[in-house]
Amino acid sequence: MIKKIIWAALIAVVIAVAFVFLANASIKSAASNKLYNDTASIPYNKVGLLLGCSKLLSNGYPNLYYQYRIDAAADLLKAGKIKYLVISGDNGRKEYNEPEDMRNDLIGRGIDSSVIILDYAGFRTFDSVVRLKEIFGQQSVTVISQQFHNERAIFIAEKEGIDAIGYNAKDVVKYAGFKTKQREKLARCKAYIDYLIGTKPRYLGEKIRIE
């Protein structure tokens, strides 16, 4: 009986490891030839999707992921490679507002506020991408985040029938980057599970037209 339990546990572990590996590999493959690192080579899209994150870390220090995404979004807009920018992030608490933080910092970089559209219900990358189509009516987009995040967003976009490319913000190295990369492996598994179980965004709502 104990041997059977051990074997069952080992088989479960092997299956779980294989699932993590396959999910990560296939999501990376889905974004192949759809990622760009400079404004000179990236094609034009009417709309960019800036994926939100916290401006500050839990210890109060600046979040480099946030700062580098702001840099990337400003670069794309100033280069004329997108016309409008949807900022999609978490506003689940009154005192926490990723989209408005990002908008304010972009305006501080000289970006015209009239080209910025805020999505306050981007609680997850899945929600942000699905809402881009269902709420904002977009069939193509340039996603703006770090490369590993762009890869997952492009995979979701492909599932939703959205023609997506990614503009890679500068990545974060050292310990903070390592922890995030490990969480990303599990997030990619969750992306597969979302489609297996038919997950829907937390909120949809009225459509918002982008001219």
Beta strands, then each sheet from edge to edge (+ up, - down):
strand 1: 35-36
strand 2: 45-51
strand 3: 82-88
strand 4: 116-119
strand 5: 140-146
strand 6: 163-169
sheet 1: 1+ 6+ 5+ 2+ 3+ 4+
end
